[in-house]
Amino acid sequence: MKNMDLSYYPGCTLKTKAKNFEDSAIASMAVLGVNLVELPRWNCCGTVYSLAEDDLIHHVAAVRTLVRVKERGNGRVATLCSFCYNTLKRADLLMRNDPEKRNTLNSFMDEEIDYNGEVEVLHLLQVLRDDLGWEAISRKVKTPLTDLKVAPYYGCTLLRPQEAAIDVVERPTVLQELLQLLGAKVIDFPFSTECCGSFQIINRPDFITERSQAILGLAQRQGAEAMVLSCPLCSFNLGRAQNELIQRDSSFQSMPIIYFTQLLALSLGIDPEICGFDLNFGEPRSLLESKGLIT
Amino acid sequence: MNRIGVFICHCSLSPLPPAASKQVVGNIGSHPSVVYAAIHQEMCLDPGLEQITRVVEQHHLDAVVLTTCSPSVHAGTFRQSMSSAGLVDHQVEIVDLKAKGTRNTTGDIETSAEGLIDLINASVDRLRRNDFSRTTESPVIKRALVIGGGVAGLQSALDIAEGGYEVVVVEKTPSIGGHMLQYSEVFPTLDCPQCIMTPKMVEVSQHPAITLLTYAEVQQVRGVPGNFEVDILQKARKVDHHKCTGCGTCWQKCPEKVSSEFDVGVTTRTAIYIPFPQAVPSKPVIDTEHCRYTRYLQFLEEKGEGKKPPQCRICEKLCPTEAIDWDQQPEILTEKFGAIVLATGFELMPLEQVPEYSEDPDVINGIQFERILAPGGPTSGVVFRPSDGKTPREVAFISCVGSRDPERGVPYCSRVCCMYLAKQAMLYKHAVPDGEAYVFYIDTRSTGKGYEEFIQRAIEEGVMYLRGKVSRVFRDGEKLIIWGVDTLSGHRVEVACDLVVLGMAIVPTPGIKDLAEKLGILTDEAGFITESHPKLRPVETLVPGIYVAGTAQGPKDIPDSVAQASGAAAKVLTLFSKNKILVEEPAVG
């Protein structure tokens, strides 16, 4: 059967620090029957959805990307980075629900066609759960992640605000369900929806270290061997912080931070080289080797 | 009828502006059948009523339309007054001035002339065609049905029976007693509920005028006020209660263990069981969903695959009076009643509705903690936490869980949580004097007699009150971590506890909507029974002869439930003091 095409918006980090996220996602989706087709023109999503009432200029980047999707005649676009998902999704909601701001933005972007909320913004986890379905995915699993104890970590941008949430806000299960069907042992992790500190990394790095210590510490106490997530910023924050924590206190155990698509790729039998584990924080290689998942 | 009078009431609180009143009078006055139309001042007062009566006589009116405040309050007064002027039921129409009203900018209800004119015209047309009375006199069957055997139902039953009339109490569980018996001690006096409730239960079971139907449900209701015919489903107990002596051998020996409803899962019961030691009747029923032998029979019937369940039948072998009756079938009893009291009680909102407070064995609801505290409970009152049976050193109590939360729970206040959480915290401190009790609250609502003093006593006894809501409860190893806020100091609070007790919202019993439909009465948005008038007719429902008592009508504490139950009984006795009542149309069925 021919693979289905799905428009794909990478975002900046996926081309640099999180290249492993992108590569493992594209390879996995191809195996699962979906071609992630990168938009031929795209720009930064804007990173942070601005909440200021009069700060419409910050939404232009996101809306422009949605226009690019619409121009291609596509009704849906998939994202990988949770932050991009959040920014695009909320820009879409703004354009759907606020006619006044929609008009202002559309008139401002006079070189583009108007955007009125024609595109469905999806996170890849939604595509896996809702389009493909768990059963279809489980049939393709070749190497179950047996014995791998993982903590699913959502952070905030997949779930908040409620209108943009891809799952139940207080108790999401999508990552847990996916990891379980890949054969991993998912630990009960109460901090799976705690914020890592996000962009506060710029002006309050100590705050991020503090948050990360709490999040990683609880995951370790609950018996997790790795943290699984979908956000390059969470990955960076947790990873950078744990390096700092180890420097401060040599007894602090490091924990591999892994993108869910990397584990998906491994379990689908895709060459681990594609997963680019060298880019990960917390050195996942030795853990995965010890479980016999890579050599 | 073609000599109709239309009276528009006016007072300073009328929703109809004076100019609109005049417009209505002008419009209606031109109707060919209307011979009199005018604005009258304060029709509900004696001078007003006298004036209407005079007009009826002067103008030889043969029918009237009275446009007044809510008929649910005033209809009686007006009908009585009109009958003295010679106009009976089918000659009197009452139009609610507010029926077509809308809220204006200041929040008051305002009625437009156009809307009212339509209503009055409709009433006038009805009167023109009303040639004969549609009301009939119906004999009152002086026998009452009480649905629900909790404290409210039993109080109503006893009051009616003491008034000299027969009462049937229908209770869906195997024993009467209701929630009250589950409690450890009751606020603000710290009485033992068993001590004050069991005598009432025995009195009910021994009263010559009261018939108890436990393990039974109301299935269908037909008839008119004063004369209801009710089908009652007696579920199959599989135990012949005439033969059974209640010796207890069967439930001591039954090998099948099931989570106990009475102890809310804190302990187990057997498949043949009485729900709790003081049960009335003290004779068991077999829970056919869990009994090994009935599961075996079911297996044979369905020709299921795999291993057969064991045949068991230990209870049958051990019963000294051969009371086990596997062939017993559910029965429908059809009985007649003149009045019905609905006292179906409440439930707590399920814990699953607050995922942020964790699915943990040590996060429990208020009734579960009552069982843990109860001197007659699983550990005779030695406090423990469910996960490992250890004594909790720190306990957090969270109020308003689900209540006062229109976004995610229910908008109303459940009224008793502030009090019972204070009581539980206090009792916990009595049981574990060196333990810490934290109560997270929005504000404490302690409006009953002796209630505020009770809260102050809890604080004086060392219960820590923290004003603020809790955002999360989660497990970190041995402890449950509570993230909250103390809005008085403005600080975030993190407390590590061993046990968390949630003051869950009180919600109506499931199935009440169904029952209300069968009875032809209404439930409100939350699902509680709607009373006839929220202030002046609080125990009557919209169907005459059907009354409501206790938490079926809304959250309330024990004294209020009992007071309302006695009120409902008084209404039943008032009805039974008459031999006949006027019935307009078949109300039910």
Contacts between the chains, C-beta under 8 A, distances in Angstrom:
chain1	res1	chain2	res2	distance
A	168	B	355	7.0
A	170	B	355	4.3
A	170	B	356	4.4
A	171	B	355	3.7
A	171	B	356	7.6
A	188	B	475	7.5
A	190	B	358	7.0
A	190	B	472	7.6
A	190	B	474	3.2
A	190	B	475	6.4
A	190	B	476	7.4
A	191	B	474	7.5
A	218	B	476	5.9
A	221	B	476	6.6
A	221	B	477	5.9
